[in-house]
């Protein structure tokens, strides 16, 4: 019973942390550029799908796969929005 409670509590905190990061991204984007980037969620899902694919097909841990997926998601965001971000 206690293990199930801890599992639910930790899962809820992690999910809430992801939602908080998404909200901070929306707020930062709107605060700096005064433009609401509605495609922000799609690029978050692109990075999550890249991480999941590397985890399931290649057996790479999610923390290590973020080293590859985060820059590739950022690069695809800059290609689609037309901004230039030097990496």
N, CA and C of each residue as an Amber inpcrd file, in Angstrom:
protein
   261
   0.8240000  -1.1920000   0.0000000   0.0000000   0.0000000   0.0000000
   0.8730000   1.2630000   0.0000000   1.9000000   1.2610000   0.8320000
   2.7840000   2.4190000   0.9120000   3.6140000   2.5670000  -0.3570000
   4.0380000   1.4400000  -0.9350000   4.8190000   1.4870000  -2.1650000
   3.9660000   2.0370000  -3.3060000   2.7030000   1.6310000  -3.3520000
   1.8090000   2.1420000  -4.3870000   1.5820000   3.6460000  -4.2070000
   1.4370000   4.0980000  -2.9820000   1.2660000   5.5270000  -2.7180000
   2.5000000   6.3180000  -3.1520000   3.6890000   5.8060000  -2.8070000
   4.9120000   6.4900000  -3.2140000   5.0710000   6.5110000  -4.7260000
   4.6910000   5.4140000  -5.3800000   4.7650000   5.3600000  -6.8420000
   3.8460000   6.4020000  -7.4760000   2.6470000   6.5230000  -6.9680000
   1.6980000   7.5110000  -7.4900000   2.1630000   8.9310000  -7.1790000
   2.6900000   9.1520000  -5.9720000   3.1440000  10.4930000  -5.5850000
   4.3470000  10.9280000  -6.4180000   5.3050000  10.0410000  -6.6180000
   6.4860000  10.3930000  -7.4080000   6.1090000  10.5990000  -8.8690000
   5.2370000   9.7500000  -9.3930000   4.7660000   9.9340000 -10.7730000
   4.0240000  11.2510000 -10.9520000   3.2150000  11.6200000  -9.9670000
   2.5130000  12.8910000 -10.0290000   3.4480000  14.0860000  -9.9600000
   4.4660000  13.9930000  -9.1250000   5.4460000  15.0850000  -9.0360000
   6.2450000  15.2210000 -10.3350000   6.6230000  14.0980000 -10.9350000
   7.3520000  14.1690000 -12.1980000   6.4820000  14.7370000 -13.3200000
   5.2380000  14.3140000 -13.3770000   4.3270000  14.8500000 -14.3960000
   4.0810000  16.3430000 -14.1750000   3.9000000  16.7310000 -12.9240000
   3.7340000  18.1470000 -12.6150000   4.9650000  18.9660000 -12.9610000
   6.1490000  18.3840000 -12.7800000   7.3820000  19.0700000 -13.1580000
   7.4850000  19.2810000 -14.6550000   7.0510000  18.2820000 -15.4170000
   7.0540000  18.4340000 -16.8780000   6.0800000  19.5260000 -17.2960000
   4.8910000  19.5340000 -16.6850000   3.9240000  20.5880000 -17.0100000
   4.4610000  21.9670000 -16.6200000   5.1740000  22.0470000 -15.5090000
   5.7430000  23.3280000 -15.0860000   6.8110000  23.7940000 -16.0790000
   7.6390000  22.8820000 -16.5680000   8.6460000  23.2540000 -17.5670000
   7.9960000  23.7430000 -18.8590000   6.9080000  23.0970000 -19.2530000
   6.1960000  23.5370000 -20.4580000   5.6220000  24.9380000 -20.2370000
   5.0480000  25.1790000 -19.0670000   4.4780000  26.4980000 -18.7730000
   5.5570000  27.5730000 -18.7250000   6.7170000  27.2500000 -18.1830000
   7.8220000  28.2110000 -18.1590000   8.2760000  28.5240000 -19.5800000
   8.3070000  27.5050000 -20.4370000   8.6740000  27.7320000 -21.8390000
   7.6850000  28.6450000 -22.5450000   6.3920000  28.4100000 -22.3050000
   5.3820000  29.2980000 -22.8890000   5.5410000  30.7220000 -22.3780000
   5.7310000  30.8640000 -21.0700000   5.8730000  32.1990000 -20.4840000
   7.1230000  32.9140000 -20.9620000   8.2180000  32.1910000 -21.0810000
   9.4610000  32.7920000 -21.5560000   9.3330000  33.2220000 -23.0110000
   8.7410000  32.3910000 -23.8290000   8.5580000  32.7180000 -25.2460000
   7.6700000  33.9510000 -25.4010000   6.5690000  33.9830000 -24.6670000
   5.6610000  35.1200000 -24.7900000   6.2640000  36.3810000 -24.1750000
   6.9900000  36.2410000 -23.0840000   7.5710000  37.4100000 -22.4270000
   8.6670000  38.0580000 -23.2440000   9.4440000  37.2750000 -23.9590000
  10.5570000  37.8190000 -24.7330000  10.0900000  38.3460000 -26.0780000
   9.3190000  37.5420000 -26.8110000   8.9730000  37.8980000 -28.1860000
   7.5700000  38.4710000 -28.3330000   6.7630000  38.4030000 -27.2650000
   5.3680000  38.8390000 -27.3300000   4.5860000  38.1210000 -28.4270000
   4.9880000  36.8700000 -28.6780000   4.2940000  36.0090000 -29.6430000
   4.0510000  34.6850000 -28.9460000   2.8320000  34.1860000 -29.0180000
   2.5170000  32.9030000 -28.4190000   2.8570000  31.8040000 -29.4160000
   3.8650000  31.0240000 -29.1160000   4.3100000  29.9340000 -29.9820000
   3.4480000  28.7140000 -29.6920000   2.4190000  28.5170000 -30.5030000
   1.5030000  27.4080000 -30.2790000   2.1660000  26.0750000 -30.6160000
   3.1920000  26.0680000 -31.4330000   3.8830000  24.8360000 -31.8020000
   4.8580000  24.3690000 -30.7320000   4.9190000  25.0520000 -29.6040000
   5.8410000  24.6970000 -28.5230000   5.5970000  23.2610000 -28.0460000
   4.3600000  22.8810000 -27.9070000   4.0150000  21.5320000 -27.4470000
   4.4210000  20.4520000 -28.4290000   4.3190000  20.7460000 -29.7020000
   4.7020000  19.7510000 -30.7050000   6.1920000  19.4590000 -30.6590000
   7.0010000  20.4580000 -30.4040000   8.4430000  20.2320000 -30.3370000
   8.8370000  19.5280000 -29.0340000   8.0650000  19.7270000 -27.9800000
   8.2900000  18.9590000 -26.7550000   7.9870000  17.4880000 -27.0180000
   6.8860000  17.2180000 -27.7330000   6.5500000  15.8340000 -28.0620000
   7.5500000  15.2250000 -29.0340000   8.1170000  16.0120000 -29.9220000
   9.1420000  15.5160000 -30.8320000  10.3750000  15.0570000 -30.0500000
  10.7910000  15.8230000 -29.0740000  11.9070000  15.4280000 -28.2250000
  11.5830000  14.2030000 -27.3760000  10.3480000  14.1370000 -26.8590000
   9.9510000  12.9780000 -26.0630000   9.8760000  11.7220000 -26.9200000
   9.3800000  11.8420000 -28.1390000   9.3000000  10.6850000 -29.0260000
  10.6920000  10.2180000 -29.4430000  11.6090000  11.1450000 -29.6590000
  12.9940000  10.7900000 -29.9780000  13.6300000  10.0410000 -28.8120000
  13.4040000  10.5150000 -27.5910000  13.9460000   9.8510000 -26.4070000
  13.3620000   8.4630000 -26.2530000  12.0550000   8.3220000 -26.4370000
  11.3970000   7.0200000 -26.3140000  11.8940000   6.0510000 -27.3870000
  12.0810000   6.5370000 -28.6210000  12.5500000   5.6780000 -29.7030000
  13.9570000   5.1650000 -29.4170000  14.8410000   6.0350000 -28.9700000
  16.1920000   5.5870000 -28.6390000  16.1840000   4.6230000 -27.4510000
  15.2840000   4.8270000 -26.5080000  15.2050000   3.9510000 -25.3380000
  14.7030000   2.5660000 -25.7190000  13.6700000   2.4990000 -26.5650000
  13.0970000   1.1970000 -26.8900000  13.8710000   0.4510000 -27.9670000
  14.4120000   1.1410000 -28.9470000  15.0700000   0.4330000 -30.0480000
  16.5550000   0.1980000 -29.8000000  17.2420000   1.1690000 -29.2170000
  18.6890000   1.0400000 -29.0420000  19.0860000   0.7230000 -27.6000000
  18.1560000   0.7990000 -26.6610000  18.4630000   0.5080000 -25.2710000
  19.2450000   1.6030000 -24.5640000  19.2290000   2.8030000 -25.1200000
  19.9280000   3.9380000 -24.5140000  19.0650000   4.4750000 -23.3810000
  19.6750000   4.7830000 -22.2440000  18.8980000   5.3190000 -21.1270000
  18.3310000   6.6890000 -21.4980000  17.1790000   7.0520000 -20.9480000
  16.5730000   8.3340000 -21.2970000  17.4510000   9.5430000 -20.9820000
  18.2230000   9.5000000 -19.9160000  19.0820000  10.6420000 -19.5930000
  20.1890000  10.8190000 -20.6210000  20.7360000   9.7150000 -21.1090000
  21.7830000   9.8090000 -22.1260000  21.1820000  10.1990000 -23.4760000
  19.9870000   9.6800000 -23.7730000  19.3680000  10.0050000 -25.0600000
  18.9560000  11.4700000 -25.1420000  18.7660000  12.1220000 -23.9900000
  18.4510000  13.5510000 -24.0190000  19.6120000  14.3740000 -24.5410000
  20.8330000  13.8640000 -24.3960000  21.9890000  14.5760000 -24.9380000
  21.9240000  14.6760000 -26.4570000  21.2750000  13.7130000 -27.0970000
  21.0940000  13.7580000 -28.5480000  19.7620000  14.3930000 -28.9330000
  18.7130000  14.0720000 -28.2100000  17.3630000  14.4980000 -28.6080000
  17.0940000  15.9810000 -28.3410000  17.6210000  16.5320000 -27.2680000
  17.3700000  17.9470000 -26.9760000  17.9570000  18.8680000 -28.0440000
  19.2230000  18.7010000 -28.4470000  19.7280000  19.5690000 -29.5120000
  19.0350000  19.3430000 -30.8560000  18.6660000  18.0940000 -31.1590000
  17.9910000  17.8560000 -32.4350000  16.5810000  18.4530000 -32.4320000
  15.9050000  18.4220000 -31.2920000  14.5930000  19.0490000 -31.1940000
  14.7100000  20.5700000 -31.2930000  15.7270000  21.1370000 -30.6710000
  15.9610000  22.5790000 -30.7650000  16.2860000  22.9900000 -32.1910000
  17.0950000  22.1830000 -32.8590000  17.4600000  22.4890000 -34.2480000
  16.2260000  22.4010000 -35.1560000  15.3830000  21.4050000 -34.9650000
  14.1850000  21.3060000 -35.7960000  13.2290000  22.4560000 -35.5020000
  13.1740000  22.9140000 -34.2550000  12.3550000  24.0740000 -33.9160000
  12.8530000  25.3110000 -34.6490000  14.1600000  25.5050000 -34.6770000
  14.6930000  26.6900000 -35.3540000  14.5340000  26.5910000 -36.8690000
  14.5510000  25.3700000 -37.4060000  14.3240000  25.2190000 -38.8470000
  12.8810000  25.5070000 -39.2290000  11.9370000  25.0520000 -38.4040000
  10.5320000  25.2600000 -38.7250000  10.0690000  26.6990000 -38.4840000
  10.6130000  27.3400000 -37.4600000  10.1650000  28.7050000 -37.1740000
  10.9540000  29.7490000 -37.9270000  12.0720000  29.3740000 -38.5300000
  12.8410000  30.3060000 -39.3220000  13.8230000  31.1360000 -38.5260000
  13.9210000  30.8740000 -37.2420000  14.8800000  31.6320000 -36.4430000
  16.2570000  30.9890000 -36.5590000  17.2480000  31.7660000 -36.2730000
  18.6000000  31.2260000 -36.3230000  19.1580000  31.1850000 -34.9100000
  19.4530000  29.9920000 -34.4540000  20.0310000  29.7990000 -33.1340000
  21.3740000  29.1270000 -33.3460000  22.4650000  29.8090000 -33.0500000
  23.7810000  29.1630000 -33.2540000  23.9970000  28.0590000 -32.2220000
  24.3090000  26.8820000 -32.6990000  24.6050000  25.7620000 -31.7900000
  26.0250000  25.3250000 -31.9570000
